Amino acid sequence: MPMLADPSQRYKPYTPLQLENRQWPSKILSKPPIWLSTDLRDGNQALANPMTIEQKTIFFQTLVKCGFKEIEVAYPAASDTDFGFVRLLIGKNLIPDDVWVQVLTPAREDLIRRTIESVSGCKKAILHMYNATCPTFRQVVFRNSREETVELAIKHTKLVRQLTDECTAQFGTQFRYEYSPETFSQTEPDFAVQICDAVKTAWGRAGPAHDDRIIFNLPATVEIGPPNHYADLVEHFCSKISERENIFISLHPHNDRGTGIAAAELAQLAGADRVEGCLFGNGERTGNVDLVNLALNLYTQGIHPEVDFSDIDAIIDIVTKCNDIPIHPRHPYAGELVFTAFSGSHQDAIKKGFEAQAIRWKEAESIGEKKIWDIPYLPIDPADIGCSYEAVIRVNSQSGKGGIAYLVKQHLGLDMPRRMQIAFYLVIQAIADLEAREVTIEDITSTFRKAYHYGGGSYQGRLVLKSFRLMSEPSADPDTNEGEEERRMFDGSIYVDGTLRILRGEGNGPLSALLNALKTHLRIDYSIKSYSEHTLGEGQTAKAASYVELVPPGPRSTSESWWGVGVDSDIAGSGLRAVLSAVNSAIGDRALPELKLSVGFGTSSGQSDVASVIVNSLHLELPRRLQASFFEVVQRTAETSDGEMTYTDVVELFKETYKYGDPVGRYSIQTFKMDNVENGTRKAFSGVLEVEGKQIPISGEGNGPLSAFLSAIHSHVEKGTLSIREYSEHAIGEGTEVKAVSYVELVHEVEVERKTKKVSTWGIAADTDITGSGLMAVLAAAENLGLKFNA
């Protein structure tokens, strides 16, 4: 059936209360009310699957931990489960001495007796009795007149007085009394006052002390009007009831019109002292008023609610498990999205708010003033209720650059320049549009790392800085102005597609020197459009973060640019890494030229450059004399190629010259043994040498393994004498793969036409045994000399 064209034909509006000189609109809340949680009674009875005793026990302990001092635990006469739960709390001494447990009963003698029996032996109990008072219930449900309704309340209040007195005398239980004119908000205002006055008289012992005051609970059992109407009813009641000083006025709002929170807050302004409700608004139909919401509303006004929700997520976990009802994502303070901004303009405002507040708080701390929270769109600091800032800004297709930049700063510590924010925003926006979903923090940080090759590992680009040196060089122009910047020289090791290369360049600063090196060696030509930096962290662990925007060379008419970011403990290092980050994005997967050395006579590359190629390619740390020897070989070879050689050519020339890595040589040691002789002061070598397929037994002595081996082979050399001019060694590899590398410069002296002729060369060998590597290096040198051996 459709909605009525004229709903007044079916529904009538509430009747406003003509309240003269109402006071509540001009008042403000300055203290919290007395809180009563009715989760275990009103909340529980509204569940499709009521809580088990175990669940109710956990819930009760949670309420106690939160600081509730009055807890309605059951309607004991309704079921054996509820009755048993109350007895369990008492029997196991689970009720703290400062907590009042409240039990509910209707105005019926047998149920009252059962209810009082349930709390016998309890230290402190509130007996809560109710009967319905509005016209509909009086006339339709109970068919009672006003007088009969009052008499019913009086009669059963007297019974409650009698039975609680008896229980106190027998078990020592201290009782307080609460009476609810059920359906108060639908009851005639004067009749509500009349019946409560009669109940107070029947109770007969209401006094001004806290524990003596009678509690009159005024339920909006069903919301039938706006919250201001409920406030009017409460103010009227407070002004008309007698002995107001002996009464606690309690509220019990429901949320049928969605205004339970407003009704409770306005009714407190109207004079109420106490509020009954449930955590997160559970309860019949649309629920009871939400105590968490009310309490945190006070908290955001600088008033401590005297209940603690510092770990709201833990409370949510318990409540949702016990109630089997989820919390709505938009539920005030508790929903998973309540501190979240997706909108770009909101995110930008929040980001700027945090930045401004950090400055404001630092100033306030320095002069001893309060650190007042003032962030756009966030009425409470999420951290105060145990929430992190991670979900404050989340990203979807509606988000802006400010929110994305905020998340990068929060999770990576990087404060991107504005133009870089725009560039990265476009990257994230494309993902959000393509996948039509929320972009998570993990998506953003991993995309950032991929886009800017930030963080090492799988995020590294094709060019990776390993090490560098920066040197200054005075200007070549003697007439240069005093104070003009010196030229800077970049000398660095850079992985190029996984191979370590040496690059050198010069410029008026470190970054331009690196760009010059890239242009010279790799034909990568870009210019810097913008650069910025900031400190990352504090104290001894602080690092520099640098941001570089590169553009193609020439006129700046193109809009194409590439951003890079670098972080390093050295500010120059962070800038160099930022340049390479941007270059990696700019070059994409285009082919790069093979690096070359200019090694002709009189050219720029020197001995150390050639040695660097060998150490980076083969991990061989050549002795200085070997470096010089091989450099001469390289120079002679380069004469045939216009003075240039590729890195690959240099490495192959080294292997060929020194037979390094060649598994098949003309000479090899088949077996050998090294013994100590002359009390260990000398070494004796014995073994079998294979020369071009022939096996020759050899033996000799010396001061050490190499001299003993040299002595052993010396007698078999066709002519001349052998000596070792230089020997060195080092390890390569790691762990079980480690080997020893030995270098031997072998000198061969031979008499030619009555003149002594000396020829020397190097031998290089690697072996898992350090002695073996030395012997093999001697043989390699002998083979490189072209020596002949006799059997």
HELIX and SHEET records of a PDB file:
HELIX    1   1 PRO A    7  GLN A    9  5                                   3    
HELIX    2   2 TRP A   24  SER A   26  5                                   3    
HELIX    3   3 ASP A   39  GLY A   43  3                                   5    
HELIX    4   4 ASN A   44  GLN A   45  1                                   2    
HELIX    5   5 ILE A   53  CYS A   66  1                                  14    
HELIX    6   6 PRO A   76  ALA A   78  5                                   3    
HELIX    7   7 ASP A   80  GLY A   91  1                                  12    
HELIX    8   8 GLU A  109  SER A  118  1                                  10    
HELIX    9   9 PRO A  135  THR A  136  1                                   2    
HELIX   10  10 PHE A  137  VAL A  141  3                                   5    
HELIX   11  11 ARG A  146  PHE A  171  1                                  26    
HELIX   12  12 PHE A  184  GLN A  186  5                                   3    
HELIX   13  13 PRO A  189  TRP A  203  1                                  15    
HELIX   14  14 HIS A  210  ASP A  212  5                                   3    
HELIX   15  15 PRO A  227  LYS A  240  1                                  14    
HELIX   16  16 ARG A  244  ASN A  246  5                                   3    
HELIX   17  17 GLY A  260  LEU A  269  1                                  10    
HELIX   18  18 LEU A  279  GLY A  281  5                                   3    
HELIX   19  19 LEU A  291  TYR A  299  1                                   9    
HELIX   20  20 ILE A  312  ASN A  323  1                                  12    
HELIX   21  21 GLY A  344  SER A  366  1                                  23    
HELIX   22  22 PRO A  382  ILE A  385  5                                   4    
HELIX   23  23 LYS A  401  LEU A  412  1                                  12    
HELIX   24  24 ARG A  418  GLU A  435  1                                  18    
HELIX   25  25 ILE A  441  TYR A  452  1                                  12    
HELIX   26  26 GLY A  457  TYR A  459  5                                   3    
HELIX   27  27 PRO A  510  LEU A  522  1                                  13    
HELIX   28  28 GLY A  539  THR A  541  5                                   3    
HELIX   29  29 ILE A  571  ILE A  587  1                                  17    
HELIX   30  30 GLN A  607  LEU A  618  1                                  12    
HELIX   31  31 ARG A  624  ALA A  638  1                                  15    
HELIX   32  32 GLU A  639  SER A  641  5                                   3    
HELIX   33  33 TYR A  647  TYR A  658  1                                  12    
HELIX   34  34 PRO A  705  HIS A  714  1                                  10    
HELIX   35  35 GLY A  735  GLU A  737  5                                   3    
HELIX   36  36 ILE A  770  LEU A  785  1                                  16    
SHEET    1   A 9 ILE A  34  SER A  37  0                                        
SHEET    2   A 9 GLU A  70  ALA A  74  1                                        
SHEET    3   A 9 TRP A 100  PRO A 106  1                                        
SHEET    4   A 9 LYS A 124  ALA A 132  1                                        
SHEET    5   A 9 GLN A 174  GLU A 182  1                                        
SHEET    6   A 9 ILE A 214  ALA A 220  1                                        
SHEET    7   A 9 ILE A 247  PRO A 253  1                                        
SHEET    8   A 9 ARG A 274  GLY A 277  1                                        
SHEET    9   A 9 ILE A  34  SER A  37  1                                        
SHEET    1   B 3 LEU A 463  GLU A 473  0                                        
SHEET    2   B 3 ARG A 487  VAL A 496 -1                                        
SHEET    3   B 3 THR A 499  GLY A 507 -1                                        
SHEET    1   C 3 SER A 527  LEU A 536  0                                        
SHEET    2   C 3 LYS A 543  VAL A 551 -1                                        
SHEET    3   C 3 TRP A 562  ASP A 568 -1                                        
SHEET    1   D 2 LYS A 596  SER A 598  0                                        
SHEET    2   D 2 GLU A 644  THR A 646 -1                                        
SHEET    1   E 3 TYR A 667  VAL A 677  0                                        
SHEET    2   E 3 ARG A 682  VAL A 691 -1                                        
SHEET    3   E 3 LYS A 694  GLY A 702 -1                                        
SHEET    1   F 3 THR A 721  ILE A 732  0                                        
SHEET    2   F 3 LYS A 739  VAL A 752 -1                                        
SHEET    3   F 3 LYS A 755  ASP A 767 -1                                        
END                                                                             
